[in-house]
Amino acid sequence: MVMDNRYWRIIKRPEGTDFASALALVEEPLPELAAGEIRIGNAMLSMDAGTRLWLTSREDGYQPPLPIGAPMTGLVVGEVIASRADGFAEGDLVRAFGIWGQVSQVDAVMSGAIVLDPSVADKRAWFGPLGMNGWTALWGIKETGAAREGERVLVSAAAGATGILAVQIAKLLGCEAWGIAGGAEKCEYLTRELGLAGAIDYKSGDVGAQLDMAGGFDVYFDNVGGPLLDEVLTRMNHYGRIAVCGLLADYGSGMRTAPEQFDQILMRRLRVEGFFSPDFMDQGERLTAQLKGWLDQGGLKMPYDVTTGLENTLSAYQKLFTGGNVGKVIVELDG
Ligand SMILES: NC(=O)c1ccc[n+]([C@@H]2O[C@H](COP(=O)([O-])OP(=O)(O)OC[C@H]3O[C@@H](n4cnc5c(N)ncnc54)[C@H](OP(=O)(O)O)[C@@H]3O)[C@@H](O)[C@H]2O)c1
C-alpha cells in the first residue's frame, strides 16, 4: 500500500535564523521499504544546534552539508511501523537519525537505529539525559575535559540541553561547577535550581569582569567559541583543559572562531581538544547506564521545551539560536 509522508525539505541554505525561507513542508509518497530498512512513525523530533552546520555549504565540517532538496535530518524517537531489518520488529520503540517528518524510512544500520527500553517512563529522556546530549556532556566533562574532584569547571550555553547536563555532571563528579548563559533568568535557574557555584550572564555587563570575580577555571566545556572563548582563555588556570564541544557563535553567522588569545594555550600550558559524539557511539551502552543511574537517583534534572505539531518545527528550532529555550527542545508529533 502506498503511504504518503509529510516532511521538511531543504529548499535553500538558510541565512541566520531565517529557516522559514530555507525549509518547506512537503508531502510525497514513501518509496517501498528496501532490505535493511525500517519505517519509523516519528513520535518526537530532537532539535539539535549542531544540525545548523549541516545546513551550511561548508565542505570542511565534521560531515558533508545536507544537499538542497534533501529532507532535513535529525534524531527521532518513534515506533517501528514496518521492518525489513534484522533485530527490529513492528511496535519496537526506537531512536535513530531520521528526518523531520511524520515518518522516517531509514537503513537501520546507517541511521544508528537502536531499540529503546520501553520501561523508561518519560520517553523525552531518550533525547536528553539518555541521548546524545547526555553522552556528549559526560564525555566532554569526564574524558576530554578530564575534570577531577575539587576542580573548577565552566560550561558555556549552560542552560541549553548539552550544557545543563554538563554542569550537573561536573557537580556529580565533585567539581565546582559554573555556567555561562544569556540573561538573569537563566543564570538564576542555574544557581537556584541546579545549585551551581555561580553563573555568568554574557548578555549583561562586562563578561571579563564577571569572570574575574569568579576566579580561574581548570576545565572549560565550550559550546560556543567566538569572543567568549577569548574571555575564558585569559582566565584559565595553568594546566587547564578546554573541551571543545560546539561553536554556536559560528554556525549561522559565517564567522570562524579564531581566538586572539591563542598564545595563552602555551603561556598557561592548556590542552584544547575537540570531541564528537559519533566517535564514541560504541560506548553508548556504558554511557547510558551511568547517566540512567544518576537520572534514577534524581541527580540529573532536565527541563523540556516542547512544541507540538510538525508544522511548528521551525519555531522550535529557532529557539536554539536565539536563546529561547531552557533545556532540551523537542517537537512532539500528533498521531
Ligand atoms: N561535539 C558533539 O558531539 C556535540 C553533540 C551535541 C551537541 N553539541 C554542541 O552542543 C552545543 C549545544 O547544542 P544543543 O543542541 O544542546 O543546544 P542548546 O544548548 O539546547 O541550545 C543552544 C543554546 O545556546 C545558546 N546560544 C545560542 N547562540 C549563542 C551564541 N552566539 N553565544 C552564546 N550562546 C549562544 C542559547 O542560550 P543563551 O540564552 O545562553 O544564549 C541557546 O539556548 C552546540 O554547540 C552543539 O553543536 C556537540
The ligand as an SDF file (V2000), in Angstrom:
LIG
                    3D

 48 52  0  0  0  0  0  0  0  0999 V2000
   30.5240   17.6000   19.9270 N   0  0  0  0  0  0  0  0  0  0  0  0
   29.4000   16.9050   19.9220 C   0  0  0  0  0  0  0  0  0  0  0  0
   29.3890   15.7140   19.6660 O   0  0  0  0  0  0  0  0  0  0  0  0
   28.1130   17.6010   20.2130 C   0  0  0  0  0  0  0  0  0  0  0  0
   26.9370   16.8730   20.4310 C   0  0  0  0  0  0  0  0  0  0  0  0
   25.7600   17.5780   20.7870 C   0  0  0  0  0  0  0  0  0  0  0  0
   25.8000   18.9660   20.8700 C   0  0  0  0  0  0  0  0  0  0  0  0
   26.9670   19.6140   20.6070 N   0  0  0  0  0  0  0  0  0  0  0  0
   27.0530   21.0710   20.6950 C   0  0  0  0  0  0  0  0  0  0  0  0
   26.4720   21.4940   21.9000 O   0  0  0  0  0  0  0  0  0  0  0  0
   26.0590   22.8490   21.7570 C   0  0  0  0  0  0  0  0  0  0  0  0
   24.6530   22.9960   22.3220 C   0  0  0  0  0  0  0  0  0  0  0  0
   23.7450   22.3080   21.4590 O   0  0  0  0  0  0  0  0  0  0  0  0
   22.2970   21.9130   21.9480 P   0  0  0  0  0  0  0  0  0  0  0  0
   21.6790   21.1840   20.8050 O   0  0  0  0  0  0  0  0  0  0  0  0
   22.3720   21.2640   23.2840 O   0  0  0  0  0  0  0  0  0  0  0  0
   21.5450   23.2990   22.0460 O   0  0  0  0  0  0  0  0  0  0  0  0
   21.0250   24.0670   23.3540 P   0  0  0  0  0  0  0  0  0  0  0  0
   22.2060   24.2580   24.2450 O   0  0  0  0  0  0  0  0  0  0  0  0
   19.8140   23.4240   23.8890 O   0  0  0  0  0  0  0  0  0  0  0  0
   20.5950   25.4770   22.7430 O   0  0  0  0  0  0  0  0  0  0  0  0
   21.5590   26.3750   22.3410 C   0  0  0  0  0  0  0  0  0  0  0  0
   21.7660   27.4800   23.4040 C   0  0  0  0  0  0  0  0  0  0  0  0
   22.9770   28.1330   23.1210 O   0  0  0  0  0  0  0  0  0  0  0  0
   22.9260   29.4780   23.4580 C   0  0  0  0  0  0  0  0  0  0  0  0
   23.4630   30.2730   22.3360 N   0  0  0  0  0  0  0  0  0  0  0  0
   22.9960   30.3110   21.0550 C   0  0  0  0  0  0  0  0  0  0  0  0
   23.7780   31.1180   20.3030 N   0  0  0  0  0  0  0  0  0  0  0  0
   24.7420   31.5810   21.1260 C   0  0  0  0  0  0  0  0  0  0  0  0
   25.8500   32.4680   20.9500 C   0  0  0  0  0  0  0  0  0  0  0  0
   26.1130   33.0270   19.7420 N   0  0  0  0  0  0  0  0  0  0  0  0
   26.6390   32.7430   22.0220 N   0  0  0  0  0  0  0  0  0  0  0  0
   26.3900   32.1950   23.2160 C   0  0  0  0  0  0  0  0  0  0  0  0
   25.3590   31.3400   23.4610 N   0  0  0  0  0  0  0  0  0  0  0  0
   24.5530   31.0490   22.4190 C   0  0  0  0  0  0  0  0  0  0  0  0
   21.4700   29.8300   23.7070 C   0  0  0  0  0  0  0  0  0  0  0  0
   21.2940   30.1050   25.0910 O   0  0  0  0  0  0  0  0  0  0  0  0
   21.6630   31.5640   25.7340 P   0  0  0  0  0  0  0  0  0  0  0  0
   20.3570   32.1550   26.1370 O   0  0  0  0  0  0  0  0  0  0  0  0
   22.5120   31.2050   26.8920 O   0  0  0  0  0  0  0  0  0  0  0  0
   22.3240   32.3530   24.6620 O   0  0  0  0  0  0  0  0  0  0  0  0
   20.6980   28.5560   23.3610 C   0  0  0  0  0  0  0  0  0  0  0  0
   19.6610   28.2590   24.2610 O   0  0  0  0  0  0  0  0  0  0  0  0
   26.1960   23.1760   20.2790 C   0  0  0  0  0  0  0  0  0  0  0  0
   27.3890   23.8950   20.0650 O   0  0  0  0  0  0  0  0  0  0  0  0
   26.2900   21.8160   19.6270 C   0  0  0  0  0  0  0  0  0  0  0  0
   26.9670   21.8400   18.4000 O   0  0  0  0  0  0  0  0  0  0  0  0
   28.1090   18.9670   20.2720 C   0  0  0  0  0  0  0  0  0  0  0  0
  1  2  1  0
  2  3  2  0
  2  4  1  0
  4  5  1  0
  4 48  2  0
  5  6  2  0
  6  7  1  0
  7  8  2  0
  8  9  1  0
  8 48  1  0
  9 10  1  0
  9 46  1  0
 10 11  1  0
 11 12  1  0
 11 44  1  0
 12 13  1  0
 13 14  1  0
 14 15  2  0
 14 16  1  0
 14 17  1  0
 17 18  1  0
 18 19  2  0
 18 20  1  0
 18 21  1  0
 21 22  1  0
 22 23  1  0
 23 24  1  0
 23 42  1  0
 24 25  1  0
 25 26  1  0
 25 36  1  0
 26 27  1  0
 26 35  1  0
 27 28  2  0
 28 29  1  0
 29 30  1  0
 29 35  2  0
 30 31  1  0
 30 32  2  0
 32 33  1  0
 33 34  2  0
 34 35  1  0
 36 37  1  0
 36 42  1  0
 37 38  1  0
 38 39  2  0
 38 40  1  0
 38 41  1  0
 42 43  1  0
 44 45  1  0
 44 46  1  0
 46 47  1  0
M  CHG  2   8   1  16  -1
M  END
$$$$
